[in-house]
Amino acid sequence: MVESLCRASVGLGFRRELIPELEKCVPAAIDFFEIAPENWIDFGGVTGRDLRRFTERYPFVCHGLSLSIGSPAPLDEELLHKIRQFLDQHQISLYTEHLSYCSDDGHLYDLLPIPFTEEAVKYVAARIRRAQDILGRRIALENASFYVRSPITEMSEADFIRAVLTEADCDLHLDINNVYVNSVNHAYDPIEFICAMPTERIVYMHMAGHYHEAENLIIDTHGADVIDPVWSLLDQTYRIHGIAPTLLERDFNIPPLHELMHEVERIGLAQTRYAGANHVRAAS
C-alpha cells in the first residue's frame, strides 16, 4: 500500500503526455501526483494499466472537475459513488473539488461563481456534507477564480469561503494562483485574503500560471509558467499558515518534463525555507 501524502511534499499533475517520460524515470523532486477522477474512471486496458502502475508506487490526490457543488441541479450522487469506488481502488485518501458550479440542466464547461450569500452558504454546505457522507471521507474545497461578481452578493469572498468550510465541516484546498488572479480582477489585497483563510483547514495547495489579458484582467489558464508575484505569494502563505502538500498545475502548453521540474523544485525549495517546527501543516 502506498503511503499517504507527507506533510511537506511537492506534486505534479499526472498528464497522459508525460507518461512516457515518467515511465523512464520519476524525478526525485516529485513526491505525489494529481488526477481528475472524471478523466480516468471506467478506463481499462492500456490506459487503466498505465495509471495503476503509478498509483501502486506513488501517492495520488484526486481533484474533481464536474461535481458542481454549487449547482441548482441535484447533486450527482451517481458520480460520487463512482468516485468513491475509484478512490478506494487506487487507495487515494484526498479528494478535492472547486467551490463553484459548472452545471444546471447540462454541463456548462466553465467554473462559475456561487453568489456570496447566507442562503448559498447553507445550500452548498448541505451538499458538501452529503458528498462527504457518500465518499466516506472529508473533502477539501478549492477557492475558485471568477470574473464577474454576483449582483446579490452579501459578503466578501473570504467570508463566504470561511462560512462554507465551517458550516460543512470540510477542508480547504488553497489555490495560490487563484488568489492572485482574483486579487487583480477584483482589486483586493491578496495577503489580506491569505491571512483570512483558516490555517487549521488548509490541507492542500496549488500553484499555476495564467494569461494576462489586460491590465486589470487575468485569465486562469494553467498554461504558462508561474510568475514572480505568485511565487512571492506562496512564500507569504507558507510564512503565515505553514507548509502543506503543494502541486504544480500545468494543463495546456505542457513543456517537456525536465522543464516542468524547475518549478516543481522551486516549490520544494520554498517548503524547505519554512519547514521549521512552527511551519508544518499535515495533510488529512
CORBEL-V781416 format. One record per pair of residues at least 24 apart in sequence whose C-alpha atoms are under 7 Angstrom apart, sorted by the first residue. I is the first residue (numbers start at 1). J is the second residue. Records with the same first field share a line. If there is no record, write none. Layout:
BEGIN
I=J, J
END
This chain:
BEGIN
1=56
2=56, 57, 58, 59
3=59
4=59, 93
5=59, 283
6=283
7=244, 245, 280, 281, 282, 283
8=243, 244, 245, 271
9=245, 246
10=245, 246, 247, 264, 267, 268
11=246, 247, 248
12=247, 248, 249
13=248, 249, 250
18=257
21=257
29=264, 265
32=58, 59, 60
33=59, 60, 61
34=60, 61, 62, 63
35=61, 62, 63
36=62, 63, 64, 65
37=62, 63, 64, 83
38=64
41=86
55=90
60=92
61=92, 94, 95
62=94, 95, 96
63=95, 96, 97
64=96, 97
65=97
66=102
68=100, 101, 102, 103
69=99, 100, 101, 124, 127, 128
70=99, 100, 101, 114, 124
71=101, 102, 103, 104
72=104
73=104, 105
75=127
80=131, 134, 135
81=134, 135
84=135
94=139
95=139, 140
96=139, 140, 141, 142, 173
97=140, 141, 142
98=141, 142, 143, 144
99=141, 142, 143, 144
100=144
112=146
113=146
115=150, 152, 153
116=153, 154, 155, 156, 157, 160
117=153, 154, 155
121=160, 163, 164
125=164, 167, 168
126=168
128=168
129=168
138=170
139=170, 171
140=170, 171, 172, 173
141=171, 172, 173
142=172, 173, 174, 175
143=173, 174, 175, 178
144=178
145=178, 181, 182, 220
146=182
147=185
158=193, 196, 197
162=197
171=201, 202, 203
172=201, 202, 203
173=202, 203, 204, 205
174=202, 204, 205, 206
175=205, 206, 207
176=205, 206, 207, 230, 233, 234
177=207, 208, 209, 230
180=230
181=218, 220
184=216, 217
185=216, 217, 218
194=237
195=240
199=241
203=244, 282, 283, 284
204=244, 245, 246, 283
205=244, 245, 246, 247
206=246, 247, 248, 249
207=247, 248, 249
208=248, 249, 250
222=249, 250, 251, 252
223=250, 251, 252, 253
235=270
238=274
239=274
241=279
242=274, 279, 280, 281
243=271, 274, 275, 279, 280, 281
244=280, 281, 282, 283
245=283
END
